[in-house]
Amino acid sequence: EVQLVESGGGLVQPGGSLRLSCAASGFTFSSYEMNWVRQAPGKGLEWVSYISDSGTPMYHADSVKGRFTISRDNAKNSLYLQMNSLRAEDTAVYYCARNSEDGDNFDYWGQGTLVTVSS
Amino acid sequence: SYVLTQPPSVSEAPGKTARITCGGNNIGSKSVHWYQQKPGQAPVLLIYYDYDRPSGIPERFSGSNSGNTATLSINRVEAGDEADYYCQVWDDTSHHVVFGGGTKLTVL
């Protein structure tokens, strides 16, 4: 059974940093492209970052470029999101999502981890 | 950057057909995917590549895509279909994933 379990969320002050993790199981992690998608309270889905199965290339949304970095450790079956210079508008539930084998849709999602940026 | 436009809300009576649109410039040339999200839950892939259904998704859900509009159709709407629905594409130009703003389906 495919499982994606996010962790690392919490309360952080504006300007602070946080590192999210996503533990993958039930599939060959190193064969799949991965993403982070976020959802602010009461708002819609916003794509954040993409990483290929090998680790490069990576792409980031304009709203987080230069502040967030996606990475992965295929040996540990884990996906990461390093978030720096956090702002109030980064407050959201962050989901990790797997690209399907055949393309650019997301066939499995984690349950999400909440990041709250507030003083 | 590429923009996808969805109506904020759609309402339909039980047993009828609900249609949710997703507008974008020449969206017919792109592959459109649809997700269903119920309150407090992660999104679920509903339709991929315009009209394909993952295993386990009822045939009541179907998709189409042409011109500047993609459409998700839900036949014989049920109370359990109340949810937010999102369309999504990959923008080759920006190398970005794009989501529509989402549509809340209310079953009357």
HADDOCK unambig.tbl for C-alpha pairs under 7 A between the chains (distance, minus, plus):
assign (segid A and resid 44 and name CA) (segid B and resid 101 and name CA) 5.68 0.50 0.50
assign (segid A and resid 44 and name CA) (segid B and resid 102 and name CA) 6.00 0.50 0.50
assign (segid A and resid 45 and name CA) (segid B and resid 99 and name CA) 6.57 0.50 0.50
assign (segid A and resid 46 and name CA) (segid B and resid 99 and name CA) 6.55 0.50 0.50
assign (segid A and resid 47 and name CA) (segid B and resid 97 and name CA) 6.07 0.50 0.50
assign (segid A and resid 47 and name CA) (segid B and resid 98 and name CA) 6.77 0.50 0.50
assign (segid A and resid 59 and name CA) (segid B and resid 95 and name CA) 6.84 0.50 0.50
assign (segid A and resid 61 and name CA) (segid B and resid 96 and name CA) 6.74 0.50 0.50
assign (segid A and resid 104 and name CA) (segid B and resid 90 and name CA) 6.39 0.50 0.50
assign (segid A and resid 105 and name CA) (segid B and resid 33 and name CA) 6.37 0.50 0.50
assign (segid A and resid 105 and name CA) (segid B and resid 48 and name CA) 6.80 0.50 0.50
assign (segid A and resid 106 and name CA) (segid B and resid 45 and name CA) 6.68 0.50 0.50
assign (segid A and resid 107 and name CA) (segid B and resid 45 and name CA) 5.76 0.50 0.50
assign (segid A and resid 109 and name CA) (segid B and resid 42 and name CA) 6.50 0.50 0.50
assign (segid A and resid 109 and name CA) (segid B and resid 43 and name CA) 6.99 0.50 0.50
assign (segid A and resid 110 and name CA) (segid B and resid 42 and name CA) 6.86 0.50 0.50
assign (segid A and resid 111 and name CA) (segid B and resid 41 and name CA) 6.93 0.50 0.50
assign (segid A and resid 111 and name CA) (segid B and resid 42 and name CA) 5.52 0.50 0.50
